[in-house]
Amino acid sequence: MSNGTSPQPTPFHTLGIVGTGAMGRGIAQIAAQAGLTVYLHDLREGAVAEAQDFIGGMWSRGVQKQRLSETEAERFRASLKEAATLEDLAGCDIVIEAIVEKLDAKQALFEQLEGILDEGAVLATNTSSLSVTAIASTCRLPQRVIGFHFFNPVPLMKIVEVIPGLRTAPEVTERVAALGQAMGHFTARATDTPGFLVNHAGRAFGTEALRLLGESVTDHATIDRILVDQGGFRMGPFSLLDLTGLDVSHAVMESIYHQYYEEPRFRPSPLTRQRLTAGLLGRKSDEGFYRYLDGKPQVPEEAPLPEAQPHPVWIGAEDDASRRLLTDLVSAAGWPLDSGEVPATDALCLIAPLGEDATSCALRLNLPAERCVAVDMLAGLERRRSLMTTPATQMQYRDIARALLGYDGTPVSVMNDSNGFVLQRVVACIVNVGCDIAQQGVAEPATIDRAVELGLGYPRGPLAMGDHYGNRRILTILDNMLAATGDPRYRASPWLRRRAILDLPLTSA
Ligand SMILES: NC(=O)c1ccc[n+]([C@@H]2O[C@H](COP(=O)([O-])OP(=O)(O)OC[C@H]3O[C@@H](n4cnc5c(N)ncnc54)[C@H](O)[C@@H]3O)[C@@H](O)[C@H]2O)c1
């Protein structure tokens, strides 16, 4: 149930839905289940009947699976009615539009509806990328216009964003939020800003992964593996881009970037623009970053780990926890530990940089780059281990490090030198964007985290993620990346910097 409480009785009784495509039908289904009478209208002839059949089919399956009774299904079916014309929506106390994503079409629809509905009726838009304020701007009563943004598929994605425009009446926001709860969804209140909350928070995952690919740090399948295994994400960014389709995701990347006046944190990648041009959309075109055979992605095998005889290992990790974990690993593998002040002449040197490349870290610590291999310690050594070499690292030492880190069967990924490992870079960018959402007051900290868990399926919301990995470490990663690249994309949000310095959780308001 939404917000951890029982659904409230809905403050609305008769709901109109205009546009009965993917979103309109989902909204209609959960509205009927919440006890509302739902009128469906669509421009295309036959669309409403198709939607009624589709939703009816969902309820029939629910009955088969004993999730609802035949009587309930009948009651729900009876509450779905066709509005053949817009005028048939006259008795509705709220109308939600889920038509084509075009500002002029939505404005024209609301202007027409204003001439049909009572003055007290609410006009809600399911837009995902347009400004609610702009949609309301041509209405006679903009105070009754609000964003009510659901996610696809609506019955399964238990979250809805409630977005008042600049002139929306507070009472309308309260009533619509109560409706979202009555429909069984977590209602995330957010300000009318580009991407609202969830699509804004989702900017970092794909764009930073694309930057890693663009810098040839490693291949797309390795980036996906690292983020799934080490980061706990359900799906890697390239699998996700393939699932959504570049026709949708590249357009969203560009739209939010431009709406924020070319904010570098959201900068899209030329890689996706070109792939889009080539028609490599993803699953829907059978080829995206992966090729699909019978709907299954063709994922390249991981290279087998090399064999290596035990070799002396010198540990140059600078923080105690990482040093301890690496020391324990060397001893569990039964390899000799070089505990000298400086490494012996043939020892493998393991370093653990944060947001710094292996080259700079080796030089800063005055270590021989040809024997240095960096280990990502951000997530510890569970599930997968990520290694990074300098351009001078000898292959022999790279393979010794791979054999050592994989001695117990844990998979090991090796990447080229980068200012930050895959996990560090992607996590730091997610946390930073989440912090800036909090800084801008788009939503409350707790709302940001819950909305991202539900809307994006991340293992944690961005603020909790920063606290989980340690917000000081995240700040160090970003500061080092900014210093090395000069790219303002990596400038830390003041929300993050202040809390990290003061040793406060990012979730604190
Ligand atoms: N699909 C998603 O993942 C998703 C998620 C969140 C929000 N949205 C937003 O929801 C809205 C609808 O998206 P969708 O994916 O359901 O689209 P869709 O193409 O599946 O359905 C749109 C429906 O609206 C009808 N329509 C178009 N113009 C109309 C008009 N002027 N009057 C009446 N009916 C009209 C079409 O005939 C069609 O049946 C868009 O604003 C979209 O941005 C979509």
The ligand as an SDF file (V2000), in Angstrom:
LIG
                    3D

 44 48  0  0  0  0  0  0  0  0999 V2000
    4.4260    5.1600  -22.0940 N   0  0  0  0  0  0  0  0  0  0  0  0
    5.0850    5.5350  -21.0130 C   0  0  0  0  0  0  0  0  0  0  0  0
    6.0170    4.8500  -20.5420 O   0  0  0  0  0  0  0  0  0  0  0  0
    4.6910    6.8050  -20.3000 C   0  0  0  0  0  0  0  0  0  0  0  0
    5.0310    6.9570  -18.9490 C   0  0  0  0  0  0  0  0  0  0  0  0
    4.6340    8.0930  -18.2650 C   0  0  0  0  0  0  0  0  0  0  0  0
    3.9250    9.0730  -18.9270 C   0  0  0  0  0  0  0  0  0  0  0  0
    3.6170    8.9190  -20.2490 N   0  0  0  0  0  0  0  0  0  0  0  0
    2.8290    9.9920  -20.8870 C   0  0  0  0  0  0  0  0  0  0  0  0
    1.4750    9.5550  -20.9780 O   0  0  0  0  0  0  0  0  0  0  0  0
    0.8750   10.0960  -22.1700 C   0  0  0  0  0  0  0  0  0  0  0  0
    0.3490    8.9660  -23.0090 C   0  0  0  0  0  0  0  0  0  0  0  0
    1.3650    8.0580  -23.3080 O   0  0  0  0  0  0  0  0  0  0  0  0
    1.0590    6.5720  -23.8280 P   0  0  0  0  0  0  0  0  0  0  0  0
    2.3490    5.8550  -23.8230 O   0  0  0  0  0  0  0  0  0  0  0  0
   -0.1160    6.0070  -23.1160 O   0  0  0  0  0  0  0  0  0  0  0  0
    0.6590    6.8930  -25.3590 O   0  0  0  0  0  0  0  0  0  0  0  0
   -0.1560    5.9580  -26.3700 P   0  0  0  0  0  0  0  0  0  0  0  0
    0.2940    6.3630  -27.7270 O   0  0  0  0  0  0  0  0  0  0  0  0
   -0.0600    4.5200  -25.9760 O   0  0  0  0  0  0  0  0  0  0  0  0
   -1.6810    6.4180  -26.1560 O   0  0  0  0  0  0  0  0  0  0  0  0
   -2.1340    7.7040  -26.4580 C   0  0  0  0  0  0  0  0  0  0  0  0
   -3.6140    7.5970  -26.7770 C   0  0  0  0  0  0  0  0  0  0  0  0
   -4.1360    8.9190  -26.8390 O   0  0  0  0  0  0  0  0  0  0  0  0
   -5.0140    9.0050  -27.9660 C   0  0  0  0  0  0  0  0  0  0  0  0
   -5.0140   10.4160  -28.3390 N   0  0  0  0  0  0  0  0  0  0  0  0
   -4.0370   11.1430  -28.9130 C   0  0  0  0  0  0  0  0  0  0  0  0
   -4.4010   12.4240  -29.0330 N   0  0  0  0  0  0  0  0  0  0  0  0
   -5.6580   12.5220  -28.5170 C   0  0  0  0  0  0  0  0  0  0  0  0
   -6.5700   13.5910  -28.3160 C   0  0  0  0  0  0  0  0  0  0  0  0
   -6.2680   14.8260  -28.6770 N   0  0  0  0  0  0  0  0  0  0  0  0
   -7.7540   13.3170  -27.7430 N   0  0  0  0  0  0  0  0  0  0  0  0
   -8.0720   12.0600  -27.3620 C   0  0  0  0  0  0  0  0  0  0  0  0
   -7.2520   11.0060  -27.5300 N   0  0  0  0  0  0  0  0  0  0  0  0
   -6.0530   11.2360  -28.0900 C   0  0  0  0  0  0  0  0  0  0  0  0
   -4.4220    8.0760  -29.0020 C   0  0  0  0  0  0  0  0  0  0  0  0
   -5.4090    7.6510  -29.9120 O   0  0  0  0  0  0  0  0  0  0  0  0
   -3.9170    6.9350  -28.1070 C   0  0  0  0  0  0  0  0  0  0  0  0
   -4.9100    5.9450  -27.9170 O   0  0  0  0  0  0  0  0  0  0  0  0
    1.9540   10.9420  -22.8270 C   0  0  0  0  0  0  0  0  0  0  0  0
    1.8210   12.2630  -22.3750 O   0  0  0  0  0  0  0  0  0  0  0  0
    3.2390   10.3180  -22.3020 C   0  0  0  0  0  0  0  0  0  0  0  0
    4.3310   11.2180  -22.3170 O   0  0  0  0  0  0  0  0  0  0  0  0
    3.9690    7.8000  -20.9400 C   0  0  0  0  0  0  0  0  0  0  0  0
  1  2  1  0
  2  3  2  0
  2  4  1  0
  4  5  1  0
  4 44  2  0
  5  6  2  0
  6  7  1  0
  7  8  2  0
  8  9  1  0
  8 44  1  0
  9 10  1  0
  9 42  1  0
 10 11  1  0
 11 12  1  0
 11 40  1  0
 12 13  1  0
 13 14  1  0
 14 15  2  0
 14 16  1  0
 14 17  1  0
 17 18  1  0
 18 19  2  0
 18 20  1  0
 18 21  1  0
 21 22  1  0
 22 23  1  0
 23 24  1  0
 23 38  1  0
 24 25  1  0
 25 26  1  0
 25 36  1  0
 26 27  1  0
 26 35  1  0
 27 28  2  0
 28 29  1  0
 29 30  1  0
 29 35  2  0
 30 31  1  0
 30 32  2  0
 32 33  1  0
 33 34  2  0
 34 35  1  0
 36 37  1  0
 36 38  1  0
 38 39  1  0
 40 41  1  0
 40 42  1  0
 42 43  1  0
M  CHG  2   8   1  16  -1
M  END
$$$$
